[in-house]
């Protein structure tokens, strides 16, 4: 019998010398998703620099294209020509979100506020991930699901232009569910409030304000109350996507374990909801500074 030539072989690792230099990491995934989505809901053009060109982000770009937005790359910029709030149209085919749970959940919030029937699907992995936590509040607002009682893709969502505003308390802190409800709330007549038990990444809130939505955030003993006023006029905006702090973490960790290293990561996102890794390293004695 022939021996398998692909058997694992031992690898040897040796300590590296000091690391020196300046690097840039790819654009932040969370902000990239939201830039494309909010650009599609705005009027005019949204110009995005630094967009992460990963498979997940390209799936979201294709999804908003299928709903009627124009998404084009011009040199180092991506341009999104939006349809305006409520102006998206039903796609001719299903929205294939690939392996992107973030893209799927955020786009469900978008579809909920439009009078259209949309099939969501994805790859084998995504089709095993439950969507119940995001579907629950959206159904309270008026979204209908053709596959009653199901929460795994593929799913057929039936949106409505008569979406109702709600006050929704997240049972578990989730930036994706929060964002989906806030995006749906843009299309509701009235104010939609999400109560999160603890603070999660707040990119959606910051970007909604950047595009012209009216938003209020109040911290109370029982949680963080985020309220969006429905049916604003969103206008296309320039967006500069900073580097992803999760990607920067690898270079920072490598520099810290190689004595005498001096590494600078340029243009990386510094947001209090995303710097826990760095703050922990500083508490452990790492020499990390923000410039």
QUIFENBEL-V412499 format. One record per helix or strand of 2 or more residues. SS is the DSSP state (hx for helix, st for strand). FROM is the first residue (numbers start at 1). TO is the last residue. If there is no record, write none. Layout:
# QUIFENBEL-V412499
ss->SS from->FROM to->TO
ss->SS from->FROM to->TO
This chain:
# QUIFENBEL-V412499
ss->st from->20 to->24
ss->hx from->29 to->41
ss->st from->45 to->49
ss->hx from->55 to->66
ss->st from->70 to->74
ss->st from->77 to->81
ss->st from->95 to->96
ss->hx from->101 to->112
ss->st from->117 to->121
ss->hx from->126 to->128
ss->hx from->132 to->141
ss->st from->144 to->145
ss->st from->155 to->158
ss->st from->167 to->169
ss->hx from->175 to->185
ss->st from->191 to->196
ss->hx from->203 to->211
ss->st from->215 to->220
ss->st from->223 to->229
ss->st from->238 to->240
ss->hx from->245 to->257
ss->st from->262 to->266
ss->hx from->276 to->283
